[in-house]
């Protein structure tokens, strides 16, 4: 029995659609197959009930939004005049035109209600298909590595059922692909189906054609009694050759998203702003409504774009295990004369804790292991000091800019430095595991191989290898040493390869094949990240160029055009125009910087440096260049 998604929906609607499906099940077969492919814990009748219920709520929200937009954007008098001119009548102040206004308002909000209803209904019903398509891309990406893992476990003598169980438990390694293997294990263990029937079910319901073809050949091989190791070796070679296709499809999607954002949320707001300024000069009062719409839609659209990009990334997002390590604390104690006991110097203990709190992030720690939480605390103190000092001889707006810069620049420097160092580690990780596999093939166990590797220069990762060797020599287990390295580095690539490395070490003294698999996996991950950065760098440059055009046009429009009128009074409310330009520039600059970071590296934090640059340019433009 499937566990339902916890979204409220009236049970009457669920029962109604259950009756409709029982009357004509063939009509809903496509939706059922899509839900099966998405592996969502959802039934067809519940999905349809959710769609109709929340579409109705969305239509009400659309009607309210349309009404607010009408009241803020459309002047009633100008509307009536336009409608009367359309039919050849003249406007008269003595006539009550309320029926015309009410009729237009009703038609206006009805359109908003219908559009939001159909949009919400489409998005909800399309959601399983979206999840299935995302799962398909992720499954296709990781299938070659799963086959390599199966090959390594097969050569170690592990059975089919245990191989599938191991892959189903490695979600951090294989993402959505592990759910497909988990379905086979669940049908076999819980529903007591035989392995071939369970594999056939996944073959028929998976969204990935590659996995379906692989499982079909796998069933044929099992029924024919062929060699599993030879079959997996051939399949591994075949799928690794086509792996780049999956990467390229995501890069094409990322390029499309970048182009859409550039057109819709950088260039279009600028075009509309220029048009509305001209209308403002002509006497139309629309800037307030325009500013309200842009400042409402832009944040929501940016969040949606970030979600779509992150959801489409064919790489499972994992969390590094956080483990509290036991620490030893030196306590200063004084012996009490004449008594059988001692007393603790609490004052010294408090001082020691304060010292640890202030120096903990920096004592004997590499850059990639620094903690943001305490670092930000220290930077906040520095920014506060800058605020107090600068407030004595600067204006308030400059004090805010300088203080914010004192906080954000060190933070951005740490983020950038950590990302660069971790990227260097990720580039050398494949070489490390490849060398470990070669040393194991030469007859060395994992401890001896690590000792050999500490004598080889691998850049920054050499420090971690030395720490692992010391941990093992001081009595730590090999598994524990690997986990501690994972917690120190906090890298997606490291967190994905460590679990499979640990499993290989635990199951067999011969880990050559597993470590070669890990090396190939890490190589593909690093190559994919580098490809994203190199391909998306062009779009980051285009965003900077677009923002430069934005700022130049704003400067030219305000300084050379609006102030170029012979009679400044011909421009109604010039301060409102400048204020609107400022607010739109801040919003577009901040969110464009965030998107630049997301498309280049998949991280919101990577976009903060771009946002800071755009905001700083905005301040200089409006504070010093625009008079």
C-alpha positions as CSV (number, residue, x, y, z in Angstrom):
1,X,0.0,0.0,0.0
2,X,1.4,3.4,-1.0
3,X,2.0,6.1,1.5
4,X,0.1,9.2,0.5
5,X,1.6,12.6,0.0
6,X,0.5,14.8,2.9
7,X,-1.4,17.4,1.1
8,X,-4.9,18.3,2.3
9,X,-7.7,17.5,-0.2
10,X,-11.4,16.9,0.5
11,X,-12.1,13.2,0.6
12,X,-15.4,13.7,-1.3
13,X,-13.3,14.7,-4.4
14,X,-11.1,11.6,-3.9
15,X,-14.1,9.3,-3.8
16,X,-15.7,11.1,-6.8
17,X,-12.7,10.5,-8.9
18,X,-12.3,6.9,-7.7
19,X,-15.8,6.3,-9.1
20,X,-15.0,8.0,-12.3
21,X,-11.8,5.9,-12.7
22,X,-13.7,2.7,-12.0
23,X,-16.2,3.5,-14.8
24,X,-13.5,4.2,-17.4
25,X,-10.1,3.1,-16.3
26,X,-8.6,3.3,-19.8
27,X,-9.1,7.1,-19.8
28,X,-6.7,7.5,-16.9
29,X,-4.1,4.9,-18.0
30,X,-1.6,7.5,-19.1
31,X,-1.7,9.4,-15.8
32,X,-1.3,6.1,-13.9
33,X,1.8,5.2,-15.9
34,X,3.3,8.6,-15.3
35,X,2.8,8.3,-11.6
36,X,4.4,4.9,-11.6
37,X,7.3,6.3,-13.5
38,X,7.7,9.1,-11.1
39,X,7.6,6.7,-8.1
40,X,5.5,9.3,-6.2
41,X,3.5,7.9,-3.3
42,X,0.3,9.1,-5.0
43,X,-2.8,7.5,-6.5
44,X,-4.6,8.7,-9.7
45,X,-7.8,9.8,-7.9
46,X,-5.9,11.7,-5.3
47,X,-3.8,13.6,-7.9
48,X,-6.9,14.6,-9.8
49,X,-8.6,15.7,-6.6
50,X,-5.6,17.8,-5.6
51,X,-5.5,19.4,-9.1
52,X,-9.2,20.4,-9.1
53,X,-9.2,21.6,-5.4
54,X,-6.0,23.7,-5.6
55,X,-6.8,25.0,-9.0
56,X,-10.0,26.5,-7.6
57,X,-8.0,28.1,-4.8
58,X,-5.5,29.5,-7.3
59,X,-8.4,31.0,-9.4
60,X,-9.6,32.9,-6.3
61,X,-6.1,34.2,-5.7
62,X,-5.9,35.2,-9.4
63,X,-9.2,37.1,-9.2
64,X,-7.9,39.0,-6.1
65,X,-4.6,39.7,-7.8
66,X,-6.4,40.9,-11.0
67,X,-8.6,43.2,-9.0
68,X,-5.6,44.7,-7.2
69,X,-3.8,45.1,-10.5
70,X,-6.8,46.8,-12.0
71,X,-7.2,49.2,-9.2
72,X,-3.5,50.2,-9.2
73,X,-2.7,50.1,-12.9
74,X,-5.7,51.2,-14.9
75,X,-7.2,54.7,-14.4
76,X,-11.0,54.5,-14.5
77,X,-11.5,57.8,-16.3
78,X,-9.0,56.9,-19.0
79,X,-10.5,53.5,-19.4
80,X,-14.0,54.9,-19.9
81,X,-12.7,57.4,-22.4
82,X,-11.0,54.7,-24.4
83,X,-14.1,52.5,-24.4
84,X,-16.3,55.4,-25.5
85,X,-13.9,56.4,-28.2
86,X,-13.9,52.8,-29.5
87,X,-17.7,53.0,-30.0
88,X,-17.8,56.6,-31.2
89,X,-19.2,58.3,-28.1
90,X,-18.0,61.3,-26.2
91,X,-17.2,61.3,-22.5
92,X,-19.4,63.4,-20.1
93,X,-18.8,64.0,-16.4
94,X,-22.5,64.1,-15.8
95,X,-23.1,60.5,-16.8
96,X,-22.6,57.6,-14.4
97,X,-20.3,55.1,-16.1
98,X,-20.2,52.6,-13.3
99,X,-21.9,49.8,-15.4
100,X,-19.1,50.1,-18.0
101,X,-16.4,50.1,-15.3
102,X,-18.0,47.1,-13.5
103,X,-18.5,45.2,-16.8
104,X,-14.8,45.7,-17.8
105,X,-13.7,44.8,-14.2
106,X,-15.8,41.6,-14.3
107,X,-14.3,40.6,-17.6
108,X,-10.8,41.5,-16.4
109,X,-10.9,39.4,-13.2
110,X,-12.7,36.6,-15.0
111,X,-9.8,36.3,-17.4
112,X,-7.3,36.2,-14.5
113,X,-9.4,33.6,-12.7
114,X,-9.6,31.3,-15.8
115,X,-5.9,31.7,-16.6
116,X,-4.8,30.9,-13.0
117,X,-7.2,28.0,-12.8
118,X,-5.9,26.4,-16.0
119,X,-2.3,27.2,-15.2
120,X,-2.5,25.6,-11.7
121,X,-4.4,22.6,-13.0
122,X,-1.8,22.0,-15.7
123,X,1.2,22.4,-13.4
124,X,-0.3,20.0,-10.8
125,X,-1.2,17.4,-13.4
126,X,2.2,17.8,-15.1
127,X,4.2,17.5,-11.9
128,X,4.5,13.6,-12.0
129,X,5.7,13.9,-15.6
130,X,8.2,16.5,-14.6
131,X,9.5,14.3,-11.8
132,X,9.6,11.3,-14.2
133,X,11.6,13.3,-16.7
134,X,14.0,14.5,-14.0
135,X,14.4,10.9,-12.7
136,X,15.0,9.7,-16.3
137,X,18.0,12.1,-16.7
138,X,19.4,11.1,-13.3
139,X,19.0,7.4,-13.9
140,X,20.7,7.7,-17.4
141,X,23.6,9.5,-15.8
142,X,24.3,7.0,-13.1
143,X,23.5,3.8,-14.8
144,X,27.0,3.3,-16.1
145,X,28.5,3.7,-12.6
146,X,25.9,1.3,-11.1
147,X,26.8,-1.3,-13.7
148,X,30.5,-0.8,-12.8
149,X,29.6,-1.3,-9.2
150,X,27.6,-4.4,-10.0
151,X,30.6,-5.7,-11.9
152,X,32.9,-5.2,-9.0
153,X,30.5,-6.9,-6.6
154,X,29.9,-9.8,-9.0
155,X,33.6,-10.5,-9.2
156,X,33.6,-10.6,-5.4
157,X,31.1,-13.4,-5.4
158,X,28.0,-11.5,-4.1
159,X,24.6,-12.7,-5.2
160,X,22.0,-10.9,-7.4
161,X,19.6,-10.1,-4.5
162,X,22.4,-8.7,-2.3
163,X,23.7,-6.6,-5.2
164,X,20.3,-5.1,-5.8
165,X,19.9,-4.5,-2.0
166,X,23.3,-2.8,-1.8
167,X,22.5,-0.5,-4.8
168,X,19.1,0.4,-3.3
169,X,20.8,1.5,-0.1
170,X,23.3,3.7,-1.9
171,X,21.1,6.7,-2.6
172,X,23.9,9.1,-2.0
173,X,25.8,7.3,-4.7
174,X,23.1,6.6,-7.3
175,X,20.3,9.0,-6.5
176,X,17.0,8.1,-8.2
177,X,18.5,5.0,-9.7
178,X,18.6,3.5,-6.2
179,X,14.8,3.8,-6.0
180,X,14.5,1.5,-9.0
181,X,16.6,-1.2,-7.3
182,X,14.7,-0.6,-4.1
183,X,11.5,-1.3,-5.9
184,X,12.9,-4.7,-7.0
185,X,14.0,-5.5,-3.4
186,X,10.6,-4.4,-2.0
187,X,8.6,-6.5,-4.3
188,X,10.9,-9.5,-3.6
189,X,11.0,-9.1,0.2
190,X,7.5,-7.7,1.0
191,X,5.3,-9.0,-1.7
192,X,7.3,-12.3,-2.1
193,X,7.7,-12.0,-5.9
194,X,10.5,-13.8,-7.6
195,X,13.4,-11.7,-8.8
196,X,12.6,-12.0,-12.5
197,X,9.0,-10.8,-12.0
198,X,10.2,-7.9,-9.8
199,X,12.8,-6.9,-12.4
200,X,10.2,-7.0,-15.2
201,X,7.9,-4.7,-13.2
202,X,10.7,-2.1,-12.9
203,X,11.6,-2.6,-16.6
204,X,8.0,-1.8,-17.6
205,X,7.5,1.2,-15.3
206,X,10.8,3.0,-15.2
207,X,11.0,6.3,-17.1
208,X,14.5,5.5,-18.4
209,X,14.6,3.7,-21.7
210,X,18.3,2.9,-21.0
211,X,17.5,1.2,-17.7
212,X,14.5,-0.6,-19.3
213,X,16.7,-2.0,-22.1
214,X,19.4,-3.0,-19.6
215,X,17.0,-4.8,-17.3
216,X,15.4,-6.6,-20.4
217,X,18.8,-7.8,-21.4
218,X,19.6,-8.7,-17.8
219,X,16.5,-10.9,-17.5
220,X,17.3,-12.5,-20.8
221,X,20.9,-13.2,-19.6
222,X,19.6,-14.7,-16.3
223,X,17.1,-17.0,-18.1
224,X,19.8,-18.1,-20.6
225,X,22.3,-18.8,-17.9
226,X,25.0,-16.5,-19.3
227,X,28.0,-15.1,-17.5
228,X,27.0,-12.2,-15.4
229,X,30.5,-10.7,-15.2
230,X,31.0,-10.8,-19.0
231,X,27.5,-9.3,-19.5
232,X,28.1,-6.4,-17.1
233,X,31.6,-5.7,-18.5
234,X,30.2,-5.3,-22.0
235,X,27.3,-3.1,-20.8
236,X,29.7,-1.0,-18.8
237,X,31.8,-0.3,-21.8
238,X,28.7,0.4,-23.9
239,X,27.0,2.9,-21.5
240,X,30.2,4.9,-20.6
241,X,30.6,5.7,-24.3
242,X,27.1,7.3,-24.4
243,X,27.3,9.1,-21.0
244,X,28.2,12.5,-22.5
245,X,24.7,12.7,-24.2
246,X,23.1,13.0,-20.8
247,X,25.5,15.8,-19.8
248,X,24.9,17.7,-23.1
249,X,21.1,17.5,-22.7
250,X,21.3,19.2,-19.3
251,X,23.7,21.8,-20.7
252,X,21.2,22.6,-23.5
253,X,18.4,23.0,-20.9
254,X,20.6,25.3,-18.8
255,X,21.4,27.4,-21.8
256,X,17.7,27.7,-22.6
257,X,16.9,28.8,-19.0
258,X,19.7,31.4,-19.1
259,X,18.3,32.8,-22.3
260,X,14.8,32.9,-21.0
261,X,15.8,34.7,-17.8
262,X,17.9,37.2,-19.7
263,X,15.0,38.1,-22.0
264,X,12.1,38.0,-19.5
265,X,13.7,39.5,-16.4
266,X,16.5,41.8,-17.5
267,X,15.7,43.1,-20.9
268,X,11.9,43.1,-20.7
269,X,11.7,45.1,-17.4
270,X,14.1,47.7,-19.0
271,X,11.9,47.9,-22.1
272,X,8.7,48.3,-20.1
273,X,10.4,50.8,-17.8
274,X,11.3,53.0,-20.8
275,X,7.9,52.7,-22.3
276,X,6.1,53.6,-19.1
277,X,8.4,56.6,-18.5
278,X,7.3,57.9,-21.9
279,X,3.7,57.3,-20.9
280,X,4.4,59.1,-17.6
281,X,5.7,62.1,-19.6
282,X,2.5,61.9,-21.6
283,X,0.5,62.1,-18.5
284,X,-0.2,58.3,-17.9
285,X,0.1,57.3,-14.2
286,X,1.4,53.7,-14.4
287,X,4.8,53.7,-12.7
288,X,3.5,52.7,-9.3
289,X,1.6,49.8,-10.7
290,X,4.6,48.7,-12.8
291,X,6.9,48.8,-9.8
292,X,4.5,46.8,-7.7
293,X,4.2,44.1,-10.4
294,X,7.9,43.8,-11.1
295,X,8.9,43.7,-7.4
296,X,6.3,41.0,-6.9
297,X,6.9,38.8,-9.9
298,X,10.8,39.1,-10.1
299,X,11.5,37.4,-6.7
300,X,8.9,34.6,-7.3
301,X,10.2,34.0,-10.8
302,X,13.8,33.9,-9.7
303,X,12.9,31.3,-7.0
304,X,11.1,29.3,-9.6
305,X,14.0,29.4,-12.0
306,X,16.4,28.3,-9.2
307,X,14.1,25.4,-8.3
308,X,13.8,24.3,-11.9
309,X,17.6,24.4,-12.5
310,X,18.4,22.5,-9.3
311,X,15.7,20.0,-9.9
312,X,17.0,19.3,-13.5
313,X,20.6,18.9,-12.4
314,X,21.4,15.2,-13.1
315,X,23.3,14.9,-9.9
316,X,21.7,13.8,-6.6
317,X,22.1,16.4,-3.8
318,X,23.4,14.8,-0.7
319,X,24.2,15.9,2.8
320,X,27.5,15.1,4.4
321,X,27.0,13.1,7.6
322,X,27.3,15.4,10.6
323,X,28.8,13.5,13.5
324,X,29.7,15.0,16.9
325,X,33.2,14.0,17.7
326,X,34.2,13.5,21.3
327,X,36.6,16.2,22.4
328,X,38.9,16.2,25.4
329,X,38.9,19.3,27.6
330,X,41.7,20.3,29.9
331,X,40.2,21.4,33.2
332,X,42.3,23.4,35.7
333,X,41.6,21.9,39.2
334,X,43.0,22.9,42.5
335,X,43.5,20.4,45.3
336,X,41.7,21.4,48.5
337,X,44.2,21.0,51.5
338,X,42.9,18.8,54.3
339,X,40.0,17.4,52.3
340,X,39.6,14.4,50.1
341,X,38.7,16.1,46.9
342,X,39.4,19.0,44.5
343,X,37.6,22.1,43.3
344,X,37.3,23.3,39.7
345,X,38.5,26.7,38.7
346,X,35.3,27.7,36.9
347,X,36.6,31.1,35.9
348,X,39.5,29.5,34.0
349,X,37.1,27.1,32.4
350,X,34.8,29.9,31.2
351,X,37.9,31.7,29.8
352,X,38.9,28.6,28.0
353,X,35.5,28.1,26.4
354,X,35.5,31.7,25.2
355,X,39.0,31.3,23.7
356,X,37.9,28.1,21.9
357,X,34.8,29.8,20.6
358,X,36.7,32.7,19.2
359,X,39.7,30.7,17.8
360,X,38.1,27.4,17.1
361,X,37.5,28.0,13.4
362,X,41.2,28.9,12.7
363,X,43.3,26.7,15.0
364,X,44.9,23.8,13.0
365,X,42.2,23.9,10.3
366,X,42.4,24.0,6.6
367,X,40.4,26.5,4.6
368,X,37.8,24.0,3.4
369,X,37.1,22.9,7.0
370,X,36.3,26.4,8.4
371,X,32.9,26.9,9.9
372,X,30.7,29.6,8.4
373,X,28.7,30.1,11.6
374,X,31.5,31.3,13.8
375,X,33.3,33.1,11.0
376,X,30.2,35.1,10.3
377,X,30.0,36.0,13.9
378,X,33.5,37.4,13.8
379,X,32.8,39.3,10.6
380,X,29.7,40.8,12.1
381,X,31.7,42.2,15.0
382,X,34.2,43.7,12.5
383,X,31.3,45.2,10.4
384,X,29.8,46.7,13.6
385,X,33.1,48.3,14.5
386,X,33.3,49.8,11.0
387,X,29.8,51.1,11.3
388,X,30.5,52.8,14.6
389,X,33.8,54.4,13.4
390,X,32.6,55.5,10.0
391,X,29.3,57.0,11.3
392,X,31.4,59.8,12.9
393,X,32.6,61.3,9.6
394,X,30.3,59.9,6.8
395,X,26.7,60.3,5.8
396,X,24.3,57.6,6.8
397,X,23.9,56.0,3.3
398,X,27.7,55.7,2.9
399,X,28.0,54.3,6.4
400,X,25.6,51.5,5.5
401,X,27.4,50.7,2.2
402,X,30.8,50.7,3.9
403,X,29.6,48.5,6.8
404,X,27.8,46.1,4.5
405,X,30.9,45.8,2.4
406,X,33.0,45.1,5.5
407,X,30.7,42.2,6.2
408,X,30.1,40.8,2.8
409,X,33.6,41.1,1.2
410,X,35.3,38.7,3.8
411,X,32.3,36.4,3.6
412,X,32.4,36.3,-0.2
413,X,36.2,35.8,-0.1
414,X,35.8,32.8,2.2
415,X,33.1,31.3,0.0
416,X,35.2,31.7,-3.1
417,X,38.3,30.4,-1.4
418,X,36.5,27.3,0.0
419,X,34.9,26.5,-3.4
420,X,38.3,26.8,-5.2
421,X,40.1,24.6,-2.7
422,X,37.4,22.0,-2.7
423,X,37.4,22.0,-6.5
424,X,41.2,21.3,-6.4
425,X,40.6,18.4,-4.1
426,X,37.9,17.0,-6.3
427,X,40.2,17.2,-9.3
428,X,42.8,15.0,-7.5
429,X,40.5,12.5,-5.9
430,X,40.2,10.3,-9.0
431,X,44.0,10.0,-9.2
432,X,44.1,9.1,-5.5
433,X,41.6,6.2,-5.8
434,X,43.2,5.1,-9.0
435,X,46.6,4.8,-7.3
436,X,45.0,3.0,-4.4
437,X,43.5,0.5,-6.9
438,X,46.9,0.0,-8.5
439,X,48.6,-0.5,-5.1
440,X,45.9,-3.1,-4.1
441,X,46.5,-4.9,-7.3
442,X,50.2,-5.0,-6.4
443,X,49.3,-6.8,-3.2
444,X,49.1,-4.0,-0.6
445,X,46.1,-3.7,1.7
446,X,44.4,-0.3,2.4
447,X,46.6,0.7,5.3
448,X,49.8,0.0,3.4
449,X,48.5,1.7,0.3
450,X,47.7,4.9,2.3
451,X,51.2,4.9,3.8
452,X,52.7,4.8,0.3
453,X,50.4,7.5,-1.0
454,X,51.5,9.9,1.8
455,X,54.9,10.0,0.2
456,X,53.4,11.1,-3.1
457,X,52.5,14.8,-3.8
458,X,48.8,15.1,-4.6
459,X,48.4,18.8,-3.7
460,X,46.0,19.8,-1.0
461,X,44.5,16.3,-0.7
462,X,47.9,15.1,0.6
463,X,47.1,16.8,3.9
464,X,44.0,14.7,4.2
465,X,45.9,11.5,3.3
466,X,48.4,12.2,6.1
467,X,45.6,12.8,8.6
468,X,44.0,9.5,7.6
469,X,47.3,7.7,8.0
470,X,47.8,9.3,11.5
471,X,44.3,8.4,12.5
472,X,44.8,4.8,11.6
473,X,48.2,4.6,13.3
474,X,46.6,6.0,16.5
475,X,44.0,3.3,16.6
476,X,41.2,4.5,14.4
477,X,39.5,2.0,12.1
478,X,39.9,2.6,8.3
479,X,36.2,3.1,8.0
480,X,36.2,5.8,10.7
481,X,39.2,7.5,9.0
482,X,37.4,7.7,5.7
483,X,34.3,9.1,7.4
484,X,36.3,11.8,9.2
485,X,37.8,12.9,5.9
486,X,34.3,13.1,4.4
487,X,33.1,15.3,7.3
488,X,36.1,17.6,7.0
489,X,35.9,18.3,3.3
490,X,32.1,18.5,2.8
491,X,32.2,17.9,-0.9
492,X,29.4,16.4,-3.0
493,X,31.9,14.2,-4.9
494,X,33.7,13.0,-1.7
495,X,30.3,12.3,0.1
496,X,29.2,10.1,-2.9
497,X,32.4,8.1,-3.2
498,X,33.2,7.5,0.5
499,X,30.2,5.2,1.2
500,X,31.0,2.9,-1.7
501,X,34.7,2.9,-0.8
502,X,33.9,1.9,2.8
503,X,31.6,-0.9,1.5
504,X,34.3,-2.2,-0.8
505,X,36.8,-2.3,2.1
506,X,34.4,-4.0,4.4
507,X,33.3,-6.8,2.0
508,X,36.6,-7.9,0.6
509,X,40.4,-7.3,1.0
510,X,40.5,-6.9,-2.8
511,X,39.1,-3.5,-3.5
512,X,40.8,-2.8,-6.8
513,X,37.6,-3.0,-9.0
514,X,35.5,-1.0,-6.6
515,X,38.1,1.8,-6.4
516,X,38.5,1.9,-10.1
517,X,34.7,2.4,-10.3
518,X,35.0,5.2,-7.7
519,X,37.8,6.8,-9.7
520,X,35.7,6.7,-12.9
521,X,32.7,8.0,-11.1
522,X,34.6,10.9,-9.6
523,X,36.2,11.7,-13.0
524,X,32.8,11.9,-14.6
525,X,31.5,14.2,-11.8
526,X,34.4,16.6,-12.0
527,X,34.3,16.6,-15.8
528,X,30.6,17.5,-15.7
529,X,31.2,20.3,-13.2
530,X,34.0,21.8,-15.3
531,X,31.8,21.5,-18.4
532,X,29.0,23.5,-16.8
533,X,31.4,26.2,-15.7
534,X,33.1,26.5,-19.1
535,X,29.8,26.4,-21.1
536,X,27.9,28.8,-18.8
537,X,30.7,31.3,-18.5
538,X,29.4,32.9,-21.7
539,X,26.0,33.5,-20.2
540,X,27.5,35.0,-17.0
541,X,29.4,37.4,-19.3
542,X,26.1,38.1,-21.2
543,X,24.4,38.9,-17.9
544,X,27.1,41.4,-17.0
545,X,26.9,42.9,-20.4
546,X,23.1,43.1,-20.1
547,X,23.3,44.8,-16.7
548,X,25.9,47.2,-18.2
549,X,23.4,48.1,-21.0
550,X,20.7,48.4,-18.3
551,X,22.8,50.9,-16.3
552,X,23.9,52.9,-19.3
553,X,20.3,53.3,-20.6
554,X,19.1,54.3,-17.1
555,X,21.9,56.9,-16.9
556,X,21.2,58.3,-20.3
557,X,17.5,58.4,-19.9
558,X,17.5,60.2,-16.6
559,X,20.4,62.6,-17.2
560,X,20.2,63.4,-20.9
561,X,16.6,62.9,-21.8
562,X,14.3,63.7,-18.8
563,X,16.5,66.6,-17.7
564,X,16.8,67.7,-21.4
565,X,13.3,69.0,-21.4
566,X,13.3,72.8,-21.7
567,X,10.6,73.0,-19.0
568,X,11.3,70.5,-16.2
569,X,7.7,70.9,-15.2
570,X,6.7,69.0,-18.4
571,X,7.9,65.9,-16.6
572,X,5.4,65.1,-13.9
573,X,7.0,63.8,-10.7
574,X,10.6,63.3,-11.8
575,X,11.5,62.0,-8.3
576,X,9.0,59.2,-8.8
577,X,10.7,58.2,-12.0
578,X,14.1,58.2,-10.4
579,X,12.8,56.2,-7.4
580,X,11.2,53.6,-9.7
581,X,14.5,53.3,-11.7
582,X,16.4,52.8,-8.5
583,X,14.1,50.1,-7.1
584,X,14.0,48.2,-10.3
585,X,17.7,48.4,-10.7
586,X,18.3,47.0,-7.2
587,X,15.9,44.2,-7.8
588,X,17.1,43.2,-11.2
589,X,20.8,43.5,-10.2
590,X,20.4,41.4,-7.1
591,X,18.4,38.6,-8.6
592,X,20.4,38.5,-11.9
593,X,23.5,38.0,-9.8
594,X,21.9,35.1,-8.0
595,X,20.9,33.5,-11.3
596,X,24.4,34.0,-12.7
597,X,25.8,32.0,-9.8
598,X,23.2,29.2,-10.1
599,X,23.7,28.7,-13.8
600,X,27.5,28.7,-13.5
601,X,27.9,26.4,-10.5
602,X,24.5,25.4,-9.3
603,X,24.9,27.3,-6.0
604,X,23.0,30.3,-4.8
605,X,26.0,31.4,-2.7
606,X,28.1,31.5,-5.8
607,X,25.8,34.3,-7.1
608,X,26.3,36.6,-4.1
609,X,29.5,38.0,-5.5
610,X,27.7,39.0,-8.7
611,X,24.8,40.5,-6.8
612,X,27.2,42.5,-4.7
613,X,28.9,43.9,-7.8
614,X,25.6,44.9,-9.3
615,X,24.3,46.5,-6.1
616,X,27.6,48.4,-5.7
617,X,27.4,49.7,-9.3
618,X,23.7,50.7,-8.6
619,X,24.8,52.7,-5.6
620,X,27.6,54.5,-7.4
621,X,25.3,55.2,-10.4
622,X,22.5,56.7,-8.3
623,X,24.7,58.2,-5.6
624,X,27.3,60.0,-7.7
625,X,26.5,59.9,-11.4
626,X,22.8,60.6,-11.6
627,X,22.1,64.2,-10.5
